[in-house]
């Protein structure tokens, strides 16, 4: 498509309503347009990857994307990957569900524990692993932080 069509909001909006992934070909100014991006992610959640960074941290946009496709959560930024509402929309977290494990000691949900570790004055003095949503079983050094800082363990 020509540059003028790629920058035509009405044209691009109609296209992404049919094929959300077409957002990748839109003019950069439209990748910043919340209305256009919402149209794209409401059709194809993973179209979030083509949105401007400013919209990848917009909770309304991320919720729309993750409601359509839980996998879109990996494209979110600014802490929304660990936001309970976004996790719930993506199908990774349910506050109403039993958040204890099937093990006899009934361990609590890891996300709640990690949040407590960051906010508690005493616990924040210790190194803790906060694995991401995609791999609850790993504790890579680059994912391990001291308290609420983002300093890798080393």
DOMARMAR-67414 format. One record per residue: residue in one letter; x, y, z of N, C-alpha, C in turn. Coordinates in steps of 0.001 Angstrom, whole numbers, padded with zeros to 6 digits, always signed. Example, Ala and Ser with C-alpha at 12.3 -4.5 7.8 and 13.67 -1.06 7.14 Angstrom:
# DOMARMAR-67414
A+013190-005690+007800+012300-004500+007800+013200-003300+007800;S+012850-002250+007080+013670-001060+007140+012900+000030+007870;
This chain:
# DOMARMAR-67414
X+000835-001185+000000+000000+000000+000000+000878+001245+000000;X+000338+002306-000530+001090+003551-000605+001213+004172+000783;X+002176+005084+000905+002402+005761+002177+001163+006542+002620;X+000449+007100+001656-000749+007871+002024-001840+006960+002582;X-001976+005745+002051-002963+004799+002592-002543+004297+003974;X-001256+004065+004146-000758+003588+005436-000953+004628+006537;X-001110+005896+006146-001306+006974+007106-002768+007420+007187;X-003642+006782+006411-005059+007138+006400-005759+006387+007541;X-006157+007129+008560-006732+006507+009769-007967+005672+009464;X-008884+006204+008668-010114+005466+008368-009813+004164+007624;X-008920+004243+006638-008552+003061+005847-007892+002005+006740;X-006893+002433+007511-006156+001492+008367-007078+000879+009423;X-007951+001682+009989-008882+001157+010997-009745+000046+010413;X-010261+000261+009226-011097-000771+008589-010297-002038+008295;X-009056-001883+007877-008201-003042+007574-007897-003835+008849;X-007472-003133+009926-007100-003861+011148-008303-004470+011846;X-009499-003979+011564-010702-004619+012109-010904-006000+011493;X-010373-006182+010277-010475-007487+009606-009246-008348+009851;X-008085-007725+009892-006802-008419+010080-005936-007581+011010;X-006010-007868+012302-005294-007071+013287-003804-006977+013053;X-003203-008051+012548-001758-008066+012324-001326-007034+011284;X-002261-006518+010484-001922-005515+009465-001439-004209+010104;X-001614-004073+011409-001120-002887+012104+000375-002691+011877;X+001093-003776+011659+002542-003667+011453+002893-002825+010237;X+001990-002716+009268+002259-001964+008049+001749-000529+008104;X+001053-000182+009170+000508+001164+009308+001615+002177+009563;X+001325+003413+009255+002245+004508+009547+002475+004567+011061;X+003678+004933+011471+004013+004979+012898+003053+005874+013693;X+002554+006921+013073+001622+007805+013782+000342+007065+014162;X-000068+006092+013357-001280+005333+013662-001022+004221+014679;X+000221+003811+014804+000572+002834+015833+000541+003473+017217;X+000488+004816+017231+000345+005596+018455-001106+005979+018728;X-001966+005703+017776-003371+006089+017881-004136+004992+018623;X-004642+005334+019790-005297+004340+020645-006505+003697+019965;X-007273+004480+019235-008461+003950+018561-008075+002899+017513;X-007041+003175+016752-006581+002235+015721-006031+000971+016370;X-005208+001138+017394-004596-000005+018069-005664-000864+018753;X-006648-000237+019375-007732-001013+019985-008493-001819+018942;X-008713-001236+017779-009387-001977+016706-008562-003198+016309;X-007254-003026+016243-006367-004130+015857-006348-005231+016916;X-006144-004866+018184-006026-005892+019228-007365-006545+019543;X-008459-005863+019257-009767-006495+019440-010027-007564+018381;X-009324-007486+017284-009436-008511+016246-008365-009589+016438;X-007163-009159+016772-006011-010061+016916-005187-009566+018092;X-005322-010194+019249-004647-009731+020463-003152-009538+020311;X-002509-010450+019596-001059-010364+019437-000613-009191+018566;X-001556-008463+017966-001213-007249+017221-000614-006199+018150;X-000736-006408+019455-000132-005489+020425+001354-005310+020163;X+002002-006339+019640+003438-006241+019374+003769-005141+018372;X+002828-004735+017538+003073-003714+016521+002686-002316+016982;X+002074-002208+018153+001676-000906+018687+002904-000133+019148;X+002761+001182+019224+003840+002018+019759+004036+001688+021237;X+005248+001882+021715+005571+001566+023113+004646+002276+024097;X+004240+003495+023774+003341+004235+024673+002020+003508+024895;X+001586+002713+023938+000321+001989+024087+000512+000579+024635;X+001730+000075+024603+001998-001236+025192+001967-001176+026719;X+001963+000048+027252+001864+000216+028708+000533+000861+029085;X-000390+000913+028147-001729+001440+028405-002605+000266+028850;X-003094+000315+030064-003816-000826+030636-005056-001192+029827;X-005790-000202+029330-006988-000493+028536-006638-001281+027274;X-005553-000891+026619-005118-001569+025394-004643-002982+025720;X-003840-003113+026756-003313-004431+027141-004450-005364+027568;X-005414-004854+028310-006555-005690+028699-007346-006156+027480;X-007547-005277+026513-008260-005669+025292-007481-006751+024548;X-006172-006573+024456-005332-007537+023740-005308-008887+024448;X-005123-008884+025756-005008-010144+026498-006349-010855+026625;X-007437-010105+026568-008756-010731+026568-008957-011510+025269;X-008443-010972+024187-008556-011639+022882-007565-012803+022772;X-006334-012580+023237-005283-013614+023165-004362-013459+024369;X-004381-014429+025251-003537-014376+026443-002067-014215+026140;X-001637-014724+024994-000227-014625+024611+000214-013188+024375;X-000726-012274+024194-000389-010863+023963+000270-010231+025185;X+000108-010850+026344+000684-010298+027567+002194-010120+027448;X+002844-010949+026674+004305-010840+026556+004742-009547+025881;X+003834-008842+025226+004181-007589+024556+003895-006367+025430;X+003281-006563+026588+002970-005463+027498+004248-004964+028167;X+004222-003709+028613+005384-003122+029283+004958-002416+030557;X+005933-001847+031255+005735-001025+032459+004979-001767+033563;X+005337-003002+033811+004748-003741+034920+003406-004389+034645;X+002833-004171+033477+001522-004753+033193+001584-006265+033017;X+002771-006810+032774+002894-008269+032667+002600-008954+034000;X+002746-008225+035097+002482-008783+036424+001245-008173+037071;X+000509-007346+036339-000702-006730+036862-001791-007796+037010;X-002403-007912+038197-003412-008958+038404-004567-008927+037393;X-005041-007735+037028-006134-007656+036047-005692-008173+034680;X-004474-007815+034284-003963-008275+032987-003702-009776+033007;X-003153-010263+034110-002926-011704+034247-004248-012464+034191;X-005265-011909+034845-006575-012550+034855-007177-012555+033458;X-007097-011419+032744-007629-011333+031380-006930-012320+030452;X-005636-012544+030708-004860-013473+029884-005096-014931+030260;X-005788-015142+031379-006080-016506+031812-004998-017130+032659;X-004068-016321+033204-002968-016847+034005-003188-016725+035499;X-004200-015980+035897-004389-015702+037315-005875-015534+037576;X-006349-016136+038632-007757-016000+038970-007869-015878+040483;X-008181-014676+040957-008293-014443+042398-009385-015294+043025;X-010404-015616+042254-011521-016395+042779-011203-017884+042861;X-010173-018291+042136-009775-019688+042121-008980-019995+043393;X-008876-021252+043735-008064-021661+044864-006607-021431+044487;X-005953-020477+045147-004595-020115+044779-003543-020894+045560;X-003925-021975+046203-002953-022803+046893-002608-023999+046018;X-001467-024550+046267-001012-025664+045447-001653-026971+045916;X-001475-028004+045123-002017-029318+045470-001113-030037+046474;X+000052-029463+046780+000966-030083+047721+000387-029997+049133;X+000755-030939+050013+000164-030966+051356+000430-029705+052180;X+001558-029017+051934+001837-027834+052750+001064-026598+052293;X+000309-026701+051214-000561-025629+050733+000191-024304+050554;X+001245-024303+049739+002023-023085+049474+001145-022032+048812;X+001360-020774+049157+000567-019692+048574+001058-019354+047180;X+000241-018649+046465+000542-018264+045083+001813-017417+045035;X+002711-017726+044127+004019-017070+044025+003968-015579+043795;X+003015-015113+043009+002942-013682+042724+002659-012888+043994;X+001727-013366+044808+001415-012673+046058+002629-012664+046983;X+003355-013759+047029+004551-013840+047866+005612-012863+047383;X+005803-012807+046079+006808-011895+045516+006437-010439+045796;X+005152-010112+045691+004714-008751+045994+004971-008423+047460;X+004726-009368+048326+004968-009159+049756+006455-008962+050019;X+007292-009718+049333+008737-009602+049506+009228-008204+049121;X+008610-007610+048126+009030-006282+047676+008587-005178+048626;X+007439-005348+049252+006879-004266+050063+007233-004365+051547;X+007605-005523+052032+007952-005686+053432+009372-005171+053679;X+009524-004271+054677+010835-003663+054950+011901-004708+055265;X+011565-005700+056053+012542-006713+056419+012845-007639+055245;X+011801-008163+054606+011993-009116+053517+012716-008503+052319;X+012569-007196+052114+013208-006568+050956+014733-006546+051072;X+015252-006873+052243+016706-006935+052422+017305-008200+051812;X+016474-009187+051509+016950-010468+051021+016787-010597+049520;X+017668-011401+048925+017534-011726+047514+016317-012624+047349;X+015561-012391+046288+014422-013263+046019+014247-013418+044530;X+013717-014542+044159+013488-014841+042753+012034-014549+042435;X+011809-013810+041373+010451-013511+040937+010319-013967+039486;X+010117-015272+039268+010032-015786+037905+008859-015153+037159;X+009009-015086+035871+007943-014445+035107+006781-015398+034871;X+005746-014893+034258+004519-015641+034026+004749-016868+033156;X+005688-016779+032245+005874-017846+031256+006625-019035+031818;X+007419-018830+032852+008227-019936+033368+008293-019853+034886;X+007271-020342+035544+007207-020274+036998+008298-021112+037660;X+008863-022074+036943+009812-022977+037562+011261-022536+037507;X+011560-021421+036864+012968-021055+036732+013324-019858+037595;X+014546-019807+037981+015076-018660+038725+016406-018271+038102;X+016352-017722+036920+017567-017285+036241+018152-016096+036997;X+019456-015972+037039+020069-014863+037775+019562-013493+037329;X+019320-013306+036048+018860-011996+035575+017426-011692+036004;X+016726-012685+036529+015354-012478+036995+015310-012325+038511;X+016439-012426+039153+016492-012380+040598+016900-010982+041037;X+016124-010388+041913+016382-009008+042325+016395-008904+043840;X+017011-007857+044342+017020-007592+045777+015852-006645+046057;X+014910-007108+046852+013779-006278+047231+013069-005714+046013;X+012814-004415+046037+012089-003793+044945+013018-003187+043897;X+014331-003297+044084+015253-002759+043079+015323-003698+041900;X+015873-003263+040811+015996-004086+039610+017440-004522+039398;X+018232-004559+040459+019634-004937+040359+019763-006453+040298;X+020328-007005+039220+020484-008453+039140+021425-008978+040219;X+021145-010198+040629+022028-010859+041588+023342-011151+040890;X+024425-011026+041574+025682-011316+040895+026812-011473+041762;
